[in-house]
């Protein structure tokens, strides 16, 4: 706790205001008439509450990990209050109070370092209206200032996620939506008209096996429920940090779709938006696909084209996320009889190798850096267990990122590893790939391969430290929100407007899908590749 001294119009009138640890001390002195002291106190209290939004930090680089620390010498806040009176005849007196918030009362007052004004509403009194403004100045370029003007805006947070079927009847249409995405199955431009027929074929072929998996975890994916819980937790965390915002959920392949969330954002007349994909690492097939949908809507909708938007593309390197993951791993290691002998096994969702080699997907590099940061944090805590990284959930005949999770598990068993702790590093919510693929398939494979002790780190879910860090990420992203200038470039494909060409594509695509569906040999070949 830090002390804020509030002085009235006379030296004998003062009060103490206790605020969170954002500043070592803040000195607030009100200068005005005795009758204005209550208004001064109200305005000063409001100003101090706004300092919770001022996150003055220094950053110290540890490898690739940025660690935030509060500076002892520059975290002092000085708030100077001065009143101005102007008589308006029999109507009374207008009182105006200016508040200056300085990061260093010694140097900043001398240098005159003032930032933009923050206007604070104060209720009317008999003497007239008290108009208040606070000015905040930063001590150096690393300081972050959030203007209280956000309090007068409608701030929206859009959480993006994959989505999942909630019932067994949803499985096949969910799979169709997934494989109809050109960022999931990347066809040559000449064959893009086959995207939907091919997606229909794959979804029909894969649906029976996928239904078995969802049936094993209760008949549907818990992803929507968990994401809704995360949205509510984030809203409360932001409120605790003095930012009132609406939080929306937009799923890519199932309800509520991203388009539905954007419709509600428009309906609520949001004036500033932060987009936060719930994928720590960026990939074309996850965050990239959802952002592409968002950008296509921005291009076509005047409301979103003029809406200030900030997109957090990845956040795997954030200190709060790294520490939250390390906490979960450390806690789970304690469940083993010999924690020091446990192999930490990071299992990440895979992507086709062509995404990385040909399309420049940064996913692999970000994943490897993320693992390095987590292990550095564990080493700092004295945990020096061996670890490895592998990729799961590959589909189809193409080559995916290696090594593969199932193959590595078998190899570890052959090498004599007896204790294994699986860490689903690319997932922040439980869903079929954690609950069924890791907990059931990989656990069974591990025990068959000679691994005797198996454990699995839970997904972050609504872990308080994780949610708090997401809230910090949102607050830090708000000042960078800007109006998008996303326009269709000459390299982007034009929207299909030729109805004749569309009909031809649909006709031949339907014939292609029909022939495939009626051909047992082709179905058998696809089944061997896809399942």
VENNOR-V381595 format. One record per residue. N is the residue number from 1. PSI is psi in degrees with one decimal (NA if undefined). OMEGA is omega in whole degrees, -180 to 180 (* if undefined). D_LAST is the distance of its C-alpha to the last C-alpha in Angstrom with 2 decimals. Layout:
BEGIN
{{N	PSI	OMEGA	D_LAST} {N	PSI	OMEGA	D_LAST}}
END
This chain:
BEGIN
{{1	148.2	-180	58.15} {2	157.6	-175	60.43} {3	134.1	174	63.83} {4	119.2	-180	64.78} {5	123.2	-179	68.54} {6	116.8	-179	69.63} {7	140.6	-179	73.28} {8	-154.2	-176	75.23} {9	-16.5	177	78.23} {10	158.0	-176	80.43} {11	-24.0	-177	79.98} {12	-10.7	-178	80.42} {13	109.6	177	77.54} {14	157.2	179	74.16} {15	165.8	-179	71.05} {16	133.4	179	68.03} {17	125.0	-178	64.46} {18	127.4	-176	61.67} {19	164.5	178	58.36} {20	175.6	-168	55.06} {21	34.8	178	54.95} {22	-23.3	179	54.26} {23	145.9	179	57.84} {24	-34.6	174	60.28} {25	140.8	175	63.05} {26	132.5	-177	63.76} {27	116.3	-178	67.33} {28	117.5	-180	67.93} {29	121.3	179	71.53} {30	130.0	179	72.60} {31	116.4	-178	75.66} {32	-168.6	180	77.29} {33	155.8	177	79.65} {34	-34.0	-180	79.65} {35	-20.8	-177	78.73} {36	1.5	-173	75.55} {37	-39.7	-179	74.38} {38	-39.8	177	72.06} {39	-37.6	179	70.42} {40	-42.4	179	70.18} {41	-42.2	-179	68.52} {42	-45.9	180	66.02} {43	-40.8	-180	65.20} {44	-42.1	178	65.04} {45	-39.8	178	62.72} {46	-42.0	-180	60.44} {47	-42.5	-180	60.60} {48	-38.0	178	59.73} {49	-31.7	178	56.77} {50	-22.8	180	55.56} {51	-16.5	175	55.74} {52	-19.6	179	52.69} {53	-4.1	179	50.86} {54	109.7	-175	52.40} {55	88.0	-178	50.18} {56	112.1	-175	52.42} {57	151.4	166	50.46} {58	152.3	-176	50.76} {59	129.0	-179	47.70} {60	121.9	-175	47.57} {61	125.1	176	44.93} {62	97.2	-173	43.39} {63	-119.6	177	41.19} {64	0.4	-177	38.78} {65	124.1	176	39.29} {66	123.7	-179	41.89} {67	125.6	-179	43.83} {68	133.0	178	45.96} {69	145.3	176	49.37} {70	130.1	177	52.36} {71	131.8	179	55.41} {72	-39.0	-174	58.41} {73	-14.4	-176	60.98} {74	13.2	-178	59.50} {75	18.3	180	58.11} {76	133.8	180	61.49} {77	134.3	178	61.78} {78	122.6	180	65.13} {79	117.2	-180	65.56} {80	124.8	-180	68.90} {81	132.2	175	70.00} {82	141.0	-177	72.85} {83	152.8	177	74.19} {84	129.3	-178	75.89} {85	137.1	174	78.25} {86	124.9	-176	79.45} {87	133.1	180	81.83} {88	50.1	177	81.31} {89	-144.8	-177	84.54} {90	-11.8	-179	84.68} {91	-18.8	179	80.89} {92	-159.7	-175	80.55} {93	134.2	174	79.05} {94	124.7	179	75.67} {95	131.3	175	74.30} {96	136.7	-177	71.67} {97	124.1	177	70.08} {98	136.3	-179	68.31} {99	131.6	180	66.13} {100	120.7	180	65.17} {101	116.6	-176	62.36} {102	142.4	-180	62.70} {103	-23.8	180	60.58} {104	110.2	-174	63.73} {105	-20.2	-178	67.10} {106	-54.0	-174	69.05} {107	-38.4	-173	67.58} {108	-32.9	177	66.01} {109	-40.8	-180	69.17} {110	-44.4	-175	71.14} {111	-17.2	-179	68.64} {112	37.7	-179	68.01} {113	96.3	179	64.23} {114	140.4	178	63.15} {115	-160.5	-176	59.89} {116	152.2	-179	59.28} {117	147.0	175	60.88} {118	117.4	-176	59.03} {119	131.3	-175	60.64} {120	123.9	179	60.85} {121	136.5	177	61.88} {122	140.5	-175	64.70} {123	156.0	-178	66.28} {124	148.4	176	69.67} {125	177.6	-177	72.86} {126	-32.8	-177	76.49} {127	-4.8	-178	77.30} {128	-153.3	-177	74.78} {129	136.4	179	71.25} {130	108.9	-180	70.00} {131	122.3	-174	67.79} {132	142.5	172	65.82} {133	143.6	178	63.90} {134	139.5	179	62.39} {135	128.7	-178	61.90} {136	135.1	177	59.50} {137	145.7	-179	59.68} {138	148.5	-177	57.36} {139	-34.2	176	58.75} {140	179.7	-173	56.41} {141	-16.6	-178	53.40} {142	-9.7	-179	50.95} {143	147.5	-179	52.10} {144	126.7	-179	50.04} {145	126.3	177	51.91} {146	116.8	-178	50.48} {147	143.7	178	53.03} {148	-1.2	175	53.89} {149	-20.2	176	53.65} {150	-26.2	180	50.05} {151	-22.9	-179	51.75} {152	1.7	179	53.00} {153	164.1	173	49.67} {154	96.2	-177	46.68} {155	132.2	178	44.02} {156	143.3	175	40.38} {157	124.0	180	37.32} {158	112.2	176	33.91} {159	127.4	-180	30.96} {160	136.0	178	27.67} {161	174.9	-175	24.29} {162	-45.3	-172	20.68} {163	164.0	-180	20.99} {164	152.5	-180	18.75} {165	133.3	-178	18.63} {166	-17.4	175	21.58} {167	167.9	179	20.83} {168	-29.2	178	18.01} {169	-18.7	-180	19.38} {170	-11.4	-170	18.85} {171	-51.6	-176	15.07} {172	-47.7	177	14.40} {173	-31.1	175	17.39} {174	-45.7	179	16.56} {175	-36.7	177	13.20} {176	-46.6	178	15.31} {177	-38.8	-179	17.88} {178	-51.4	-174	15.55} {179	-12.0	174	14.17} {180	-8.7	179	17.68} {181	121.0	180	19.12} {182	-12.8	174	20.29} {183	-8.3	176	20.14} {184	-50.9	173	16.34} {185	108.0	-174	15.75} {186	96.7	180	18.99} {187	150.4	173	20.03} {188	151.2	-175	23.38} {189	-35.5	-179	26.22} {190	-27.5	-175	26.82} {191	17.3	-178	23.45} {192	-22.8	178	23.33} {193	-13.4	179	24.22} {194	-0.6	-175	20.73} {195	-51.7	-176	19.24} {196	-43.7	175	19.37} {197	-39.5	179	18.43} {198	-39.9	177	15.30} {199	-38.0	178	14.52} {200	-44.0	180	15.25} {201	-49.6	-177	12.92} {202	-41.5	-179	9.82} {203	-36.7	178	11.07} {204	-40.8	-178	11.69} {205	-40.8	-175	8.37} {206	-19.3	-173	6.64} {207	-46.3	-178	9.98} {208	-46.0	180	10.12} {209	-39.8	179	7.72} {210	-37.4	178	9.37} {211	-36.9	177	12.62} {212	-41.9	180	12.46} {213	-45.3	180	12.35} {214	-33.2	177	15.19} {215	-34.7	-179	17.03} {216	-21.0	-180	17.20} {217	19.1	174	19.01} {218	4.6	175	21.38} {219	4.8	179	19.82} {220	171.5	-179	19.47} {221	137.7	176	19.63} {222	9.0	-170	23.06} {223	-41.8	-179	22.86} {224	-44.3	180	25.42} {225	-45.2	-179	27.84} {226	-41.6	-180	27.77} {227	-38.1	176	28.19} {228	-39.8	178	31.09} {229	-39.6	177	32.62} {230	-38.4	179	32.38} {231	-43.0	179	34.05} {232	-41.4	179	36.86} {233	-39.4	179	37.31} {234	-40.2	179	37.52} {235	-42.8	179	40.09} {236	-39.1	179	42.22} {237	-39.9	177	41.96} {238	-38.4	178	43.15} {239	-40.1	177	45.94} {240	-25.0	179	47.05} {241	18.6	176	47.29} {242	31.1	173	49.44} {243	112.9	179	46.95} {244	121.4	-175	46.38} {245	153.1	171	43.26} {246	134.8	-180	40.87} {247	127.9	-177	37.24} {248	153.9	178	34.52} {249	127.6	178	30.75} {250	115.5	179	28.61} {251	148.2	-177	24.83} {252	-39.0	-170	22.84} {253	0.7	177	20.26} {254	175.0	-174	21.90} {255	144.8	-10	25.40} {256	126.2	-179	27.81} {257	159.2	178	26.84} {258	-38.9	180	28.63} {259	-37.2	178	30.76} {260	-42.9	179	31.96} {261	-41.6	180	33.02} {262	-35.3	177	34.87} {263	-41.5	179	36.63} {264	-37.7	177	37.87} {265	-43.7	179	38.99} {266	-40.6	180	41.00} {267	-37.6	-180	42.40} {268	-3.0	178	43.53} {269	47.1	177	45.26} {270	138.1	-178	43.83} {271	-11.1	176	45.95} {272	134.1	-172	43.90} {273	135.0	171	40.15} {274	125.4	180	38.07} {275	123.3	-175	34.33} {276	97.1	174	32.38} {277	137.7	-180	28.60} {278	40.3	173	27.29} {279	117.0	-178	25.41} {280	-41.9	-179	27.70} {281	145.9	180	26.51} {282	138.1	171	26.32} {283	149.8	177	23.32} {284	-36.9	-173	23.05} {285	-8.4	-180	19.81} {286	-89.7	179	21.43} {287	-41.7	-177	25.23} {288	-42.2	-180	25.59} {289	-44.6	180	23.74} {290	-40.3	180	25.81} {291	-33.6	177	28.98} {292	-42.6	177	28.44} {293	-43.6	179	28.49} {294	-45.2	-178	31.57} {295	-34.3	178	33.32} {296	-35.6	178	32.78} {297	-39.5	179	34.50} {298	-39.2	-179	37.26} {299	-30.1	-173	38.06} {300	-14.5	-174	38.58} {301	121.5	-177	40.20} {302	-33.4	-179	43.74} {303	-50.0	-179	43.51} {304	-27.3	178	40.65} {305	-25.6	180	42.16} {306	5.2	-178	45.22} {307	124.8	175	43.54} {308	122.6	-176	43.75} {309	138.6	173	40.21} {310	127.8	-178	39.07} {311	123.8	176	35.41} {312	99.8	-172	34.33} {313	-36.6	178	31.49} {314	156.2	-178	30.79} {315	25.4	-177	32.58} {316	-22.3	-175	30.96} {317	0.6	-178	34.36} {318	139.9	-177	36.40} {319	-40.9	-179	38.51} {320	-40.3	178	37.79} {321	-46.3	-179	34.02} {322	-45.5	-179	34.39} {323	-36.3	178	36.84} {324	-41.7	177	34.80} {325	-41.8	179	31.80} {326	-37.5	178	34.28} {327	-46.0	-179	35.78} {328	-42.7	-180	32.54} {329	-45.2	-179	31.82} {330	-43.3	180	35.44} {331	-40.0	-177	35.48} {332	-30.6	178	32.35} {333	-30.5	-178	33.73} {334	-15.9	179	36.71} {335	-12.1	178	34.68} {336	148.0	180	34.37} {337	-31.7	177	37.39} {338	81.2	-175	37.53} {339	-33.7	-176	36.19} {340	-16.1	-178	37.36} {341	-1.3	-175	35.04} {342	133.3	173	31.80} {343	125.5	177	29.29} {344	117.9	-172	28.20} {345	100.6	178	24.50} {346	121.2	178	23.59} {347	115.1	-177	19.90} {348	152.1	175	19.40} {349	135.2	-178	16.67} {350	164.3	172	15.65} {351	153.9	177	16.32} {352	141.2	-178	15.89} {353	-31.0	-179	18.76} {354	-28.3	179	20.30} {355	-40.8	-177	21.12} {356	-46.4	-174	23.35} {357	-38.8	-173	24.77} {358	-37.1	-175	25.29} {359	-4.7	177	25.52} {360	26.5	179	27.37} {361	125.4	-178	25.17} {362	5.2	-172	27.22} {363	-47.8	-177	24.41} {364	-46.5	180	24.30} {365	-42.5	180	28.11} {366	-37.2	179	28.47} {367	-45.1	-180	26.03} {368	-38.8	177	27.92} {369	-38.4	179	31.21} {370	-45.1	179	30.16} {371	-41.5	179	29.40} {372	-40.7	-180	32.74} {373	-41.6	179	34.58} {374	-43.9	-179	33.20} {375	-32.7	176	34.11} {376	-39.4	178	37.50} {377	-41.6	178	38.15} {378	-40.4	178	37.27} {379	-38.1	177	39.52} {380	-29.5	179	42.27} {381	1.7	179	42.00} {382	10.8	180	42.33} {383	114.0	-174	38.71} {384	32.4	180	37.88} {385	152.9	174	34.73} {386	155.0	-180	32.40} {387	164.3	176	29.21} {388	161.6	-179	26.10} {389	135.3	176	23.46} {390	168.8	-175	19.75} {391	136.2	-176	16.86} {392	175.3	169	13.74} {393	40.1	177	10.73} {394	149.7	-177	9.69} {395	138.0	172	7.29} {396	179.3	-174	7.57} {397	-6.1	-177	9.98} {398	162.1	179	12.89} {399	134.0	180	14.64} {400	172.6	178	14.79} {401	136.5	178	17.73} {402	160.9	3	18.44} {403	156.8	179	18.92} {404	141.9	-176	15.53} {405	-48.0	-177	16.14} {406	-38.6	-179	14.57} {407	-37.9	-180	16.47} {408	-37.6	179	19.61} {409	-44.7	179	19.72} {410	-43.5	180	19.84} {411	-40.7	179	22.47} {412	-39.5	177	24.54} {413	-39.5	179	24.70} {414	-28.3	180	25.88} {415	-1.4	176	28.49} {416	9.0	176	29.96} {417	129.0	-176	28.94} {418	-22.4	-178	29.65} {419	128.7	-175	29.28} {420	131.1	177	26.51} {421	109.5	-179	26.59} {422	135.5	-179	23.40} {423	108.5	178	24.31} {424	84.5	-166	21.94} {425	-23.4	-178	24.06} {426	5.5	-178	22.49} {427	135.2	176	22.43} {428	3.2	178	25.67} {429	148.3	175	24.36} {430	136.8	174	22.35} {431	-165.8	-170	19.08} {432	-30.9	-177	15.62} {433	-17.2	174	14.92} {434	-46.2	-173	18.22} {435	-33.8	-178	18.65} {436	-50.8	-175	15.37} {437	-48.0	-179	13.47} {438	-52.6	-173	16.82} {439	-28.2	-177	19.06} {440	-62.1	-174	16.96} {441	-52.1	-176	14.09} {442	-34.0	177	16.12} {443	-44.9	178	19.36} {444	-43.5	179	18.40} {445	-39.2	-180	17.27} {446	-46.4	-180	20.56} {447	-35.8	177	22.72} {448	-28.3	-176	21.32} {449	2.2	177	22.08} {450	0.7	176	25.69} {451	122.9	-172	25.83} {452	-33.7	-176	28.26} {453	119.7	-176	28.67} {454	138.3	175	25.88} {455	160.6	180	26.53} {456	130.2	178	24.95} {457	130.5	179	26.89} {458	157.5	173	26.60} {459	157.6	-174	25.91} {460	-37.5	177	29.21} {461	-122.2	-179	29.29} {462	27.9	176	32.99} {463	128.3	-171	34.49} {464	-43.0	-179	38.01} {465	-34.9	179	38.33} {466	-47.9	180	35.08} {467	-39.9	179	36.12} {468	-38.6	180	39.60} {469	-36.6	175	38.33} {470	-39.3	178	36.30} {471	-42.4	177	39.59} {472	-40.2	-180	41.41} {473	-40.0	178	38.91} {474	-47.4	-179	39.55} {475	-40.2	180	43.32} {476	-28.2	-177	43.25} {477	-21.3	-175	41.32} {478	-46.3	-178	43.69} {479	-22.3	-178	46.52} {480	0.2	179	44.27} {481	130.9	-178	43.19} {482	161.7	179	44.33} {483	130.8	-177	44.16} {484	142.7	173	41.33} {485	29.2	-178	42.36} {486	112.5	177	38.91} {487	154.4	-179	39.70} {488	125.7	179	37.78} {489	166.8	-177	38.32} {490	-22.7	-178	38.75} {491	-13.6	-179	35.48} {492	143.9	-179	33.49} {493	139.1	177	32.43} {494	151.9	177	34.82} {495	138.6	-178	33.78} {496	114.2	-180	33.25} {497	-11.6	-179	36.54} {498	104.4	-177	36.98} {499	-33.4	179	36.18} {500	-47.0	179	36.48} {501	-38.7	179	33.93} {502	-41.7	-180	31.59} {503	-38.5	179	32.04} {504	-46.7	179	31.38} {505	-45.2	-179	28.12} {506	-39.5	-179	27.01} {507	-52.8	-178	28.16} {508	-33.5	176	26.44} {509	-39.8	179	23.23} {510	-40.2	177	23.28} {511	-43.1	180	24.03} {512	-48.3	-179	21.15} {513	-39.3	-179	18.65} {514	-44.3	179	20.55} {515	-43.9	180	20.44} {516	-43.4	-178	16.72} {517	-27.5	-179	16.25} {518	-4.3	-177	18.84} {519	107.4	-179	17.62} {520	-38.3	-179	15.75} {521	-43.2	180	15.31} {522	-42.0	178	13.88} {523	-42.7	-180	11.48} {524	-41.3	180	10.45} {525	-45.2	179	10.29} {526	-39.7	-179	8.24} {527	-39.9	180	5.66} {528	-34.8	-179	5.91} {529	-39.1	-169	5.93} {530	-20.7	-175	3.80} {531	NA	*	0.00}}
END
